[in-house]
Amino acid sequence: MINDKMTEGIIQFIITVCFFYVEALIHYNIGKHGTFKFSLPKFKENLLIFLVIVLFSCLSSMTSYCIINYIL
């Protein structure tokens, strides 16, 4: 069963993925167009960007969870 602390970690993970994905799209567009414009990368590039963000958001959330629950 999922407890309250686990729920907080899941919420943190989802929010981090969303914000970092938006940030990654901004960086992608600035790099591609030299200014802020909105366009989505090709499917394969978009998937790669998303998977990298998911991986590091997961690592970040797990690290925060462990620090909060086992060190502090």
Secondary structure, 3 states (H helix, E strand, C coil): CCCHHHHHHHHHHHHHHHHHHHHHHHHHHHHHHCCCCCCCCCHHHHHHHHHHHHHHHHHHHHHHHHHHHHHC
